[in-house]
């Protein structure tokens, strides 16, 4: 019946929408690289020592705990307090465990052992009882206050020590990072208690799903404080995102707001982090070995040798984080690196006058300095590029001033190099170094190792190639390509007209090599200049390599930079680069950035259909089918123009003032625009997806009601149609009081669910009655007509008017079926709160302990003369007790 009321064209449209939504969902949940993270392992059995909290604090937060992580002998030694290391606090996120600290804690312990415990870190972890704070934000403020108390407790553990810390470093995963930022909003919190904050996959900009007012208010409080007090916040903060593998928290939400006067904040995607270069999912970001190694290296470089604690110098902290997380020069960090280096010793000096040079080093017995005179090259070329496959941390390239053939001292240019997975490279613009007379490449004496060093001089225009991306609506049917014919080592492909989050492309790089016997590696680096979200692809050439091209952050309006595909190539190969639009990835971007808004569009479509049914009932006296009204009424032009008009008018001060006087909330479209998320046609696409979801949801609801009614008929066959046309029964006041009590004593979402189930029961009963009535009419229509005629003569007129005709019953069923679709979405949106409540049912044990006394009274009062009631009184506390144990 449901499908019969839909035309073939509309059905085809709904199937098409499902197909498009499936493409988008597939791209979000499966359209990313495989997990390349190495698992971090503990070398000894991990131990978690519970830190005893003050009694008042433990009583105030009975569900929360604080632990110290340790392994082996370290864990045994530190069971006797006080401590002597550098305190770091790990804050788990939504449903996170305090045991997640083991990966970073174990690696830090191994690093401390390598330096004979000259410095070491004490890793603490907070147990938030695995609360689902992403689903319900009511506990976020409580968690924040508890962390404040934990910090004060931790610092007391170091009292009396020679190098006692005055602050802690914090690593926050997911919502734990937001809790760490919220510490600054507490009235009595001293900012000096935190010296460094590193967040991992933390949604800083907005909640992933704004499911309740508590979480949105918490975000508003935290972000407003950080924006308004940016000049006074000196906390060095690093936010690390997981990239496209993390479909729970998209990376765009993790980027801290860029404020001109707040320069101590960095945001980076894990795929751009040197020595990591992988995308991580939401959980693996805490155990990804590559990322945790980078984090620990940064921690040890942050230590001040004088205080044996993390440095208080904000410039050094930012310099260390830039070194390890933004651009690594393939050298160990030095706070004040020596710019001038001595080039002395028994070494060979070999002049090189060609513009392109390659040297293969193998079992070198002597040190060699290769010198490149720059005077002649400046006349022809603009840049010089050098690379080496020897990935040690020694200086390898220098610049000489006013030298003829050799120099005793040179400017160490190695600090300007960049580390890549298989090479370290350096690019210099010659006019930026007018005082340099020679470029010097150093090859050390080695035994048993083989590496290659290459250098070439070139003009910028020969290596910078423009490649405009294809149009959004080309749907991948057309493409654009460039061919790299010259035998260079480096190319910049400028991706013109690419800078919006709704754009998505596939880049295909085909390499063809001639006369190559050994395996050659090429690196393709997608560089986004307005945010640190670069990604690298390593290809063994000759090969065909596909690269996904899409953004986490849109290009700012005042930014004129161009996205680049940096290609580190082989001079023996020819490369062909093709770009074309990826329609599935565009849909993936829509789902990734706006999927959370889909319930609003579904509800909007159902409301339009509901309004159409009400008007139909008013004008004709009959309620039309839900699908007919959905096709007729659920149109984007009935909604979007009003939103666009309001957004336009809010640009005028008089309308904005009127809006504020009426105390209306901020328009969501303006919020999305401020986050660079309002892209063309997104509202239309979401509305179509919403209408499609409303249709298939209605089909599922209708089918479920029919199946349940069939089950009802199998168990109990109604003899006649319901007497009352309304779903509201006489026991409604009693039910209302019961549900209010349930809502007040347990959870509002639980009361909503009970209401929903009761309503479904009534609809199923109505459907079963109508089905039974129709079946009886079909089996014996003549007898039915005689019975009806006889009934009309003999039954009381009042009873007759209370009876529902089949037509009225169908109208009632159609209307209530639409209402149940609306209520279904209310239940779904309240489900997170219910899940949170169920997760914390252990608190119900205290309430359960109060039940036996009144029930014992009830047994005597109502069961002494009616013994069959006694089991009911016993069942209630047992049920709640079982729930407590289960949860």
C-alpha positions in Angstrom: 0.0 0.0 0.0 2.9 2.3 0.9 4.7 1.7 -2.4 1.5 1.7 -4.4 0.9 5.4 -3.5 4.2 6.4 -5.0 4.7 7.0 -8.7 7.4 5.2 -10.6 9.3 8.4 -11.2 9.3 9.3 -7.5 10.4 5.8 -6.6 13.3 6.1 -9.1 14.2 9.5 -7.5 14.3 8.0 -4.0 16.4 5.1 -5.2 18.8 7.6 -6.8 19.1 9.5 -3.6 19.9 6.4 -1.7 22.6 5.6 -4.3 24.1 9.1 -3.9 24.0 9.0 -0.2 25.7 5.6 -0.2 28.5 7.0 -2.4 29.0 9.8 0.1 28.9 7.5 3.1 31.3 5.1 1.5 33.8 7.9 0.9 33.6 9.0 4.5 33.8 5.5 6.1 36.0 3.6 3.6 37.5 6.1 1.1 40.9 6.6 2.8 44.3 5.1 3.0 44.9 1.9 5.0 46.1 2.2 8.6 49.8 2.6 8.3 50.4 3.2 12.1 52.7 0.9 13.8 51.4 -0.5 17.1 53.2 0.7 20.2 54.1 -2.1 22.6 55.0 -2.2 26.3 58.4 -3.8 27.1 57.3 -4.6 30.7 53.9 -5.2 32.3 52.0 -1.8 32.6 50.9 -0.8 36.1 48.5 1.9 37.1 49.1 3.1 40.7 46.0 4.8 42.1 46.8 8.2 43.7 45.0 8.7 46.9 42.9 11.9 46.7 41.8 14.1 49.7 38.7 12.6 51.3 36.6 15.7 50.5 37.6 15.5 46.9 37.0 11.7 46.6 33.6 12.2 48.2 32.7 15.1 45.8 33.8 13.1 42.7 33.2 9.4 43.7 33.2 8.2 40.1 36.5 9.8 39.1 40.1 8.7 39.9 43.7 9.6 39.3 46.4 7.1 38.4 50.2 7.1 37.9 51.5 5.0 35.0 54.6 2.8 35.4 56.3 -0.4 34.2 58.7 -2.8 35.9 61.3 -1.4 38.3 60.1 2.2 37.7 56.6 1.3 38.9 58.0 -0.4 42.0 60.3 2.5 42.9 57.5 5.1 42.5 55.1 3.4 44.7 56.9 5.2 47.5 56.2 8.9 47.0 57.3 11.7 46.6 58.2 11.8 42.9 61.2 13.3 41.1 60.3 13.6 37.4 58.3 15.9 35.2 54.5 15.6 35.5 52.4 15.0 32.4 48.6 14.5 32.7 46.7 12.4 30.2 43.0 13.2 29.8 40.9 10.6 28.0 38.0 11.6 25.7 34.5 10.4 25.1 34.2 6.8 26.6 38.0 6.8 26.9 39.9 4.8 29.3 42.7 6.1 31.6 44.7 3.1 30.4 45.2 4.7 27.0 48.1 6.6 28.6 50.2 3.4 28.3 51.5 4.0 24.7 53.0 7.5 25.3 54.0 6.6 28.8 55.9 3.5 27.8 57.7 5.3 25.0 58.7 8.1 27.4 60.0 5.5 29.8 62.2 3.8 27.2 63.5 7.2 26.1 64.4 8.0 29.7 66.2 4.7 30.1 68.3 5.6 27.0 69.7 8.7 28.7 70.1 6.8 32.1 67.2 8.7 33.6 69.0 12.0 33.5 65.5 13.3 32.9 62.2 11.4 33.0 58.5 12.1 32.9 55.8 10.9 35.3 52.7 10.2 33.4 49.4 10.6 35.3 46.0 9.6 33.8 42.6 10.7 34.9 39.8 8.1 35.1 36.5 9.8 34.0 34.6 6.5 34.3 34.4 6.3 30.5 31.6 8.9 30.5 30.0 9.6 27.1 30.5 13.3 27.2 30.2 13.6 23.4 26.6 12.4 23.7 25.7 14.4 26.8 27.6 17.5 27.9 26.2 17.7 31.4 29.5 16.2 32.9 32.0 18.4 31.1 32.1 21.1 33.8 32.4 18.5 36.5 35.3 16.9 34.7 37.0 20.2 34.3 36.8 21.0 38.0 38.1 17.5 38.9 41.1 18.0 36.6 41.9 21.3 38.4 41.9 19.4 41.7 44.1 16.7 40.2 46.7 19.1 39.1 47.0 20.6 42.6 47.2 17.1 44.0 49.9 16.1 41.6 52.1 19.1 42.3 51.9 18.3 46.0 53.5 14.9 45.3 56.8 16.7 44.4 57.0 18.9 47.5 60.4 19.1 49.0 62.2 18.0 45.9 65.2 20.0 44.6 63.6 20.5 41.2 60.0 20.5 42.2 57.7 21.4 39.3 55.3 24.3 39.5 53.2 23.3 36.5 52.2 20.2 34.4 51.9 19.3 30.8 48.6 18.0 29.5 47.9 15.6 26.7 44.2 15.5 25.9 42.5 13.0 23.6 39.3 14.0 21.9 37.0 15.7 24.5 39.8 15.5 27.0 41.5 18.3 25.1 38.5 20.5 25.3 38.3 19.8 29.1 41.9 21.0 29.3 41.2 24.2 27.5 38.1 24.7 29.7 40.5 24.8 32.8 41.3 28.4 31.9 37.6 29.4 32.3 37.5 28.4 36.0 37.4 31.3 38.4 40.2 30.2 40.7 42.4 28.5 38.1 45.9 29.9 37.6 47.2 29.7 34.1 50.7 29.0 35.3 49.6 25.5 36.4 49.9 24.3 32.7 53.1 24.8 30.8 52.1 22.9 27.6 48.9 21.5 26.1 48.8 18.9 23.3 45.4 17.8 22.1 44.8 14.8 19.9 41.7 14.6 17.6 40.0 17.2 19.8 37.0 19.0 18.2 37.8 22.6 19.3 35.6 24.6 16.9 32.3 23.0 17.6 30.8 19.7 18.9 30.6 16.8 16.3 26.9 16.5 17.1 25.3 19.3 19.1 22.9 17.0 20.8 22.1 19.0 23.9 22.3 22.5 25.2 24.9 21.6 27.9 27.5 20.8 25.3 26.8 23.8 23.1 26.9 26.1 26.1 30.2 24.6 27.2 31.7 25.1 23.8 30.5 28.7 23.7 32.0 29.4 27.1 35.4 27.9 26.3 35.8 29.4 22.8 34.5 32.8 23.8 37.0 32.9 26.7 39.9 32.0 24.5 39.0 34.5 21.8 38.3 37.4 24.2 41.4 36.7 26.4 43.7 35.7 23.6 46.2 38.5 24.4 46.6 37.2 28.0 46.7 33.5 27.2 50.4 32.4 27.0 49.7 28.7 27.0 51.5 27.0 24.2 49.0 24.7 22.5 49.3 22.1 19.8 46.3 20.4 18.2 46.9 17.3 16.2 44.2 15.9 13.9 43.9 12.4 12.5 43.1 13.3 8.9 40.6 11.5 6.7 40.9 8.2 8.5 39.2 9.9 11.5 35.6 9.9 10.5 34.4 10.5 14.1 36.0 13.9 14.4 36.7 15.6 11.0 40.0 17.4 11.0 38.5 20.8 10.3 37.0 20.9 13.8 40.4 20.4 15.4 42.0 23.6 14.1 42.4 26.2 16.8 41.1 29.7 15.7 43.9 31.7 14.1 44.2 35.0 15.9 46.8 37.6 15.0 47.8 38.2 18.6 47.7 34.5 19.7 50.8 33.0 18.1 51.4 30.3 20.6 48.9 27.9 19.0 49.6 25.3 16.3 47.2 23.0 14.5 48.4 20.2 12.2 47.1 17.0 10.6 49.0 13.8 11.5 49.7 13.2 7.8 51.8 16.4 7.7 53.8 15.6 10.8 57.4 14.8 10.0 58.5 11.2 10.7 54.8 10.3 11.1 53.3 11.0 7.7 50.2 8.8 8.3 46.5 9.5 8.8 45.1 8.0 12.0 41.7 7.1 13.1 40.1 8.5 16.3 41.4 5.7 18.5 44.8 4.9 16.9 45.9 8.5 17.3 46.7 7.6 21.0 48.7 4.5 20.2 50.2 5.3 16.7 53.9 4.6 17.3 55.1 7.1 14.7 53.1 10.0 16.3 53.9 9.1 19.9 57.6 8.9 19.1 57.4 12.4 17.6 55.5 13.6 20.7 58.1 12.2 23.1 61.0 13.6 21.2 59.4 17.0 21.5 58.9 16.5 25.2 62.5 15.7 25.8 63.7 18.7 23.7 61.4 21.0 25.8 63.3 20.2 29.0 65.3 23.1 30.6 68.7 21.8 31.7 68.8 24.2 34.6 65.4 23.5 36.1 65.1 19.9 34.9 61.5 20.7 34.0 59.7 21.8 30.8 61.0 25.2 29.8 59.0 28.3 30.6 60.3 30.1 27.5 57.3 30.3 25.1 59.6 31.0 22.1 61.6 27.8 22.7 58.4 25.8 23.2 57.0 27.0 19.9 60.4 26.4 18.2 60.5 22.8 19.4 56.9 22.1 18.3 57.6 23.6 14.9 60.8 21.5 14.6 59.0 18.2 15.3 55.5 18.8 14.0 55.8 21.2 11.2 59.1 21.2 9.4 62.0 18.9 10.4 65.4 19.8 8.9 66.8 16.3 9.5 68.9 17.6 12.4 68.5 17.3 16.2 66.9 20.3 17.7 69.1 23.0 19.0 67.8 26.1 20.7 70.6 28.3 19.4 72.1 26.4 16.4 75.6 27.4 15.2 75.1 29.2 11.9 78.8 29.2 11.1 80.5 25.8 10.8 84.2 25.0 10.5 85.0 23.1 7.2 88.5 21.9 8.2 90.3 18.6 8.5 91.9 16.3 6.0 89.3 16.5 3.3 89.2 16.5 -0.5 87.8 19.6 -2.2 86.3 18.9 -5.6 84.9 21.7 -7.7 81.7 21.1 -9.7 80.8 23.5 -12.5 78.0 21.6 -14.2 74.3 22.7 -13.6 73.2 19.1 -12.8 75.2 16.8 -10.7 74.8 13.3 -9.1 77.2 11.5 -6.8 76.8 7.9 -5.6 78.7 7.4 -2.4 79.8 3.9 -1.3 82.6 2.9 1.1 84.1 6.4 1.0 87.4 6.4 2.9 87.9 10.2 2.8 85.7 13.2 3.5 84.8 15.1 0.4 83.6 18.7 -0.1 82.0 19.3 -3.4 82.0 23.1 -4.2 79.6 24.7 -6.7 80.6 28.3 -7.8 77.5 30.4 -7.9 78.7 33.4 -9.9 78.0 31.9 -13.4 74.9 30.1 -12.3 73.3 33.3 -11.0 73.3 34.7 -14.5 71.2 31.8 -15.9 69.3 30.2 -13.1 67.1 31.4 -10.2 67.1 28.4 -7.9 69.2 25.5 -6.7 67.9 22.2 -5.4 69.9 19.5 -3.6 68.8 16.2 -2.1 70.5 13.3 -0.3 69.3 9.8 0.5 71.5 9.7 3.6 69.1 10.5 6.4 71.5 11.1 9.3 71.3 14.2 11.4 74.7 15.7 10.5 75.2 18.9 8.6 75.6 18.2 4.9 75.3 21.5 2.9 76.9 24.8 3.4 77.4 28.2 1.8 80.8 29.9 1.5 81.3 33.7 1.4 83.9 35.3 -0.8 85.7 32.1 -1.4 87.8 30.9 -4.4 87.9 27.1 -4.4 87.6 26.2 -0.7 86.7 27.9 2.6 87.5 27.2 6.2 84.1 28.3 7.5 80.7 28.1 5.9 77.1 29.0 6.7 75.3 25.8 7.7 72.4 25.7 5.3 71.3 22.2 6.6 68.9 23.9 9.0 66.9 25.1 6.0 66.5 21.6 4.6 63.3 19.5 4.9 63.1 15.9 5.9 61.0 13.6 3.7 60.4 9.8 4.0 63.3 8.8 1.7 65.3 12.0 1.2 66.3 15.2 2.8 66.1 18.1 0.4 67.0 21.8 0.2 65.6 24.5 -2.1 67.3 27.9 -2.3 66.4 31.0 -4.2 69.8 32.4 -5.3 68.8 36.0 -5.0 68.1 35.5 -1.3 71.8 34.7 -0.7 73.7 37.4 -2.6 76.8 37.1 -0.4 77.3 33.4 -1.1 80.1 32.7 -3.5 80.0 28.9 -3.4 77.6 26.1 -2.4 79.4 23.2 -0.6 78.0 19.7 -0.3 79.7 17.5 2.3 80.1 13.7 1.8 81.4 12.0 5.0 83.6 9.0 5.0 81.4 5.9 5.3 81.9 2.1 5.3 79.3 -0.3 4.0 76.6 2.3 3.3 75.5 3.6 0.0 73.7 6.8 -0.6 73.1 9.3 -3.5 73.4 13.1 -3.5 71.9 15.2 -6.3 72.1 18.9 -7.1 70.7 20.9 -10.0 70.3 24.6 -10.9 67.1 25.7 -12.7 64.8 28.5 -13.6 61.7 28.7 -11.5 59.4 28.9 -14.6 60.7 25.6 -15.9 59.7 23.7 -12.8 56.4 25.5 -11.9 53.5 24.3 -14.0 50.0 25.5 -13.7 47.2 22.9 -13.8 43.6 24.3 -13.4 41.3 21.8 -11.8 38.2 20.6 -13.6 34.8 22.1 -13.0 32.7 20.8 -10.1 29.8 19.7 -12.4 32.0 17.9 -14.9 31.3 14.7 -12.8 34.6 13.2 -13.8 33.7 13.0 -17.5 36.5 15.5 -18.4 40.0 15.8 -17.2 43.1 18.0 -17.5 46.7 16.9 -17.7 50.3 18.1 -17.9 53.3 16.1 -19.1 56.7 16.7 -17.5 59.2 16.1 -20.3 62.3 17.7 -18.8 64.7 15.5 -16.7 64.4 17.4 -13.4 64.5 16.3 -9.8 61.7 18.6 -8.5 58.5 20.1 -9.9 55.7 22.3 -8.5 52.3 21.7 -10.0 50.1 24.7 -9.1 46.5 23.5 -8.7 44.6 26.6 -9.8 41.0 27.3 -8.7 41.2 24.8 -5.8 40.5 26.1 -2.4 36.9 25.1 -1.2 35.9 22.2 0.9 33.2 21.1 -1.5 35.8 20.5 -4.2 37.2 17.0 -4.6 39.4 15.5 -7.3 41.4 12.5 -8.3 45.0 13.1 -9.4 46.6 10.3 -11.4 50.4 10.4 -11.8 51.8 8.0 -14.4 55.5 7.6 -14.5 57.4 6.0 -17.4 61.1 5.3 -17.1 63.8 4.2 -19.6 66.9 2.3 -18.9 66.3 1.9 -15.2 67.5 -1.2 -13.5 67.3 -0.3 -9.9 64.1 0.5 -8.0 63.4 4.3 -7.9 61.2 6.1 -5.4 59.3 9.2 -6.2 57.5 11.4 -3.6 54.3 13.4 -4.3 53.5 15.9 -1.6 50.2 17.7 -1.6 51.0 21.1 0.0 48.2 23.3 1.4 49.8 26.7 2.2 46.9 28.1 4.3 46.8 25.1 6.8 49.1 22.3 7.9 47.2 19.5 6.3 49.8 18.2 3.8 49.9 14.6 2.7 52.6 12.5 1.1 52.4 9.7 -1.3 55.4 7.4 -2.0 55.5 5.7 -5.3 57.9 3.1 -6.8 58.4 4.1 -10.4 57.5 3.3 -13.1 53.9 3.2 -11.9 50.4 4.7 -11.9 49.5 6.4 -8.7 46.2 7.9 -7.6 46.0 10.7 -5.2 42.8 12.1 -3.5 42.6 15.9 -3.6 40.3 17.4 -1.0 40.5 19.8 1.9 39.9 19.9 5.7 40.0 23.7 5.8 38.7 26.1 3.1 41.0 28.8 1.7 40.5 32.1 3.6 39.1 34.9 1.6 42.2 37.1 2.0 44.6 34.3 1.1 46.1 34.3 -2.4 48.3 31.2 -2.1 47.9 28.3 -4.4 47.7 24.7 -3.4 50.7 22.8 -4.8 51.5 19.2 -5.8 55.3 19.0 -5.0 56.8 16.2 -7.0 60.2 14.8 -6.0 61.0 12.9 -9.2 63.7 10.9 -11.0 65.6 12.4 -13.9 65.3 9.1 -15.8 61.5 9.2 -15.8 58.7 11.0 -17.6 55.6 12.0 -15.7 52.1 12.6 -16.7 49.7 14.3 -14.2 45.9 14.1 -14.8 43.3 15.7 -12.6 39.5 15.1 -12.8 36.5 15.7 -10.6 35.5 12.9 -8.2 31.7 13.0 -7.8 31.7 10.4 -5.0 34.3 12.4 -3.0 32.2 15.5 -3.4 29.3 13.7 -1.9 31.7 12.5 0.8 32.6 16.1 1.6 28.9 16.9 1.9 28.3 14.0 4.3 31.6 14.7 6.2 30.9 18.4 6.8 27.0 18.5 6.9 25.9 14.9 7.7 25.1 16.0 11.2 22.5 18.4 10.0 20.5 15.7 8.2 18.0 15.1 11.1 16.9 18.7 10.8 16.2 18.3 7.0 14.4 15.0 7.6 12.2 16.6 10.2 11.5 19.6 8.0 10.3 17.3 5.2 8.0 15.3 7.5 6.6 18.6 9.0 5.7 19.8 5.5 4.0 16.5 4.8 2.2 16.6 8.1 1.0 20.2 7.4 -0.3 19.0 4.1 -2.2 16.2 5.7 -3.8 18.6 8.3 -4.9 20.9 5.5 -6.3 18.0 3.5 -8.2 16.9 6.6 -9.5 20.4 7.1 -10.5 21.0 3.4 -11.8 17.6 2.4 -12.5 15.9 5.6 -10.1 13.1 4.7 -6.4 12.6 5.4 -4.3 11.7 2.3 -1.4 9.2 2.3 1.9 10.3 3.9 3.9 9.6 0.7 1.5 11.6 -1.5 1.8 14.6 0.8 5.6 14.1 1.0 5.9 14.3 -2.8 3.5 17.2 -3.0 4.6 19.4 0.0 8.3 18.6 0.8 9.8 21.1 -1.6 13.1 23.1 -0.9 11.6 26.3 -2.3 9.2 26.4 0.6 12.0 26.6 3.2 15.3 27.8 1.7 14.2 31.2 0.4 13.0 32.2 3.9 16.4 31.2 5.5 18.3 33.1 2.7 16.1 36.2 3.2 16.6 36.2 7.0 20.4 35.8 6.5 20.4 38.7 4.1 18.4 40.9 6.4 20.6 40.1 9.3 23.3 42.0 7.4 21.5 45.2 8.3 21.9 46.7 11.7 18.3 47.5 12.3 17.2 44.0 11.6 20.0 42.6 13.7 18.9 44.8 16.6 15.3 43.7 16.2 16.5 40.1 16.1 18.4 40.6 19.4 15.5 42.3 21.0 13.3 39.3 20.3 16.1 37.2 21.9 16.2 34.9 18.9 19.2 32.5 18.6 22.0 33.1 16.0 21.0 31.8 12.6 22.8 28.5 11.9 23.6 29.6 8.3 25.6 32.5 9.7 27.5 30.1 12.0 28.3 27.8 9.0 29.4 30.8 6.9 31.8 31.9 9.7 33.3 28.4 9.6 33.6 28.5 5.8 31.1 25.6 5.5 28.4 27.2 3.5 29.0 26.0 -0.1 26.6 26.2 -3.1 23.7 23.9 -3.3 24.5 22.1 0.0 21.1 23.0 1.4 19.4 21.6 -1.7 21.4 18.4 -1.5 20.7 18.0 2.2 17.0 18.7 1.6 16.8 16.0 -1.1 18.6 13.6 1.2 16.3 14.5 4.0 13.2 13.9 1.9 14.6 10.6 0.7 15.3 9.6 4.4 11.8 10.7 5.4 10.3 8.5 2.6 12.3 5.4 3.4 11.8 6.0 7.1 8.1 6.2 6.6 8.2 2.9 4.6 10.1 1.2 7.4 7.7 2.6 10.0 4.6 1.5 8.0 6.1 -2.0 7.5 7.0 -2.3 11.1 3.5 -1.3 12.2 1.9 -3.9 9.8 4.2 -6.7 11.0 3.5 -5.9 14.6 -0.2 -5.7 13.9 0.0 -9.1 12.2 1.6 -10.5 15.4 -1.1 -8.9 17.4 -3.8 -10.5 15.3 -2.1 -13.8 15.7 -2.2 -13.5 19.5 -5.5 -11.6 19.9 -8.1 -10.9 17.2 -10.0 -7.6 17.9 -13.8 -8.1 17.5 -14.5 -4.5 16.3 -13.0 -1.1 15.6 -12.0 1.1 18.5 -14.8 3.1 20.1 -12.8 6.3 20.4 -11.5 8.2 17.4 -8.7 9.7 19.5 -5.5 8.1 20.6 -5.9 9.9 24.0 -7.5 7.5 26.5 -9.2 8.2 29.8 -6.1 7.1 31.7 -4.0 9.8 30.1 -3.8 12.0 33.3 -2.5 9.0 35.2 0.0 8.1 32.5 1.2 11.7 32.3 1.8 11.8 36.1 3.7 8.5 35.9 5.9 9.7 33.0 6.7 13.0 34.7 7.8 11.1 37.8 9.9 8.8 35.6 11.4 11.8 33.9 12.2 13.5 37.1 13.6 10.5 38.9 15.5 8.8 36.0 16.0 10.5 32.6 13.8 12.6 30.4 14.8 10.6 27.4 13.6 7.5 29.1 10.2 9.0 29.6 10.2 10.0 26.0 11.0 6.5 24.9 8.2 5.1 27.1 5.7 7.6 25.6 6.9 6.6 22.2 6.4 2.8 22.9 2.9 3.5 24.3 2.0 5.5 21.2 3.3 2.7 18.9 1.2 0.2 20.9 -1.9 2.3 20.3 -1.2 2.6 16.5 -0.5 -1.1 16.2 -3.8 -1.8 18.0 -5.6 0.5 15.6 -3.9 -1.1 12.6 -4.8 -4.6 13.9 -8.4 -3.6 14.4 -8.7 -2.1 11.0 -7.1 -5.1 9.3 -9.5 -7.5 11.2 -12.5 -5.4 10.3 -11.5 -5.3 6.6 -10.9 -9.1 6.6 -14.3 -9.7 8.1 -16.0 -7.5 5.5 -14.1 -9.3 2.7 -15.0 -12.8 3.9 -18.8 -12.1 4.4 -19.9 -8.8 2.9 -23.6 -9.7 2.7 -23.7 -10.8 6.3 -21.8 -7.7 7.3 -24.3 -5.4 5.5 -27.2 -7.2 7.2 -25.4 -6.9 10.6 -24.7 -3.3 10.0 -28.3 -2.6 9.0 -29.6 -4.4 12.1 -27.1 -2.6 14.2 -28.3 0.7 12.9 -31.8 0.0 13.9 -31.2 -1.5 17.3 -28.1 0.2 18.8 -28.2 3.3 20.7 -27.4 6.5 18.7 -24.7 7.6 21.1 -22.8 4.3 20.8 -23.1 4.6 17.0 -21.4 7.9 16.9 -18.6 6.6 19.0 -17.9 3.8 16.5 -15.3 4.5 13.9 -16.2 3.8 10.3 -13.5 2.1 8.3 -12.8 5.4 6.4 -12.4 7.4 9.6 -10.1 4.7 11.0 -7.9 4.8 7.9 -7.7 8.6 8.1 -6.8 8.4 11.8 -4.2 5.7 11.0 -2.6 7.8 8.3 -2.4 10.9 10.5 -0.9 9.0 13.5 1.5 7.2 11.2 3.0 10.6 10.2 3.0 11.7 13.8 4.9 8.6 14.8 7.5 9.4 12.1 8.0 12.8 13.8 8.2 11.3 17.2 10.7 8.7 16.0 13.2 11.5 15.3 12.5 13.1 18.7 13.4 9.7 20.2 16.5 9.3 18.0 17.8 12.7 19.0 17.2 12.0 22.7 18.8 8.6 22.5 22.3 9.8 23.3 21.1 11.2 26.6 19.4 7.8 27.3 22.6 5.9 26.4 24.6 8.2 28.8 22.0 7.6 31.5 22.1 3.8 31.0 26.0 3.9 31.0 25.9 5.6 34.4 23.2 3.3 35.9 25.7 2.3 38.6 24.4 5.5 40.3 21.0 3.8 40.4 22.3 1.4 43.1 21.9 4.2 45.7 18.3 4.7 44.6 17.7 1.0 44.5 18.9 0.7 48.1 15.9 2.9 49.1 13.3 0.6 47.4 13.1 -2.4 49.8 11.6 -0.4 52.7 8.5 1.0 51.0 8.1 -2.2 49.1 8.2 -4.2 52.4 5.4 -1.9 53.6 3.6 -2.5 50.3 3.8 -6.2 50.6 2.0 -6.1 54.0 -0.5 -3.4 53.0 -1.5 -5.0 49.7 -0.3 -8.6 49.7 -1.4 -10.1 53.0 -4.8 -10.9 51.6 -3.8 -11.1 48.0 -0.7 -13.3 47.9 -0.4 -13.2 44.1 0.7 -9.6 44.4 3.8 -10.5 46.5 6.0 -11.5 43.5 5.4 -8.1 41.9 6.8 -6.3 44.9 9.9 -8.5 44.9 10.5 -8.2 41.2 10.9 -4.4 41.2 14.1 -4.2 43.4 15.6 -7.3 41.8 15.1 -5.7 38.3 16.9 -2.5 39.3 19.7 -4.5 41.1 20.2 -6.6 37.9 20.4 -3.5 35.8 23.0 -2.0 38.1 25.2 -5.2 37.9 24.7 -5.4 34.1 25.8 -1.8 33.6 
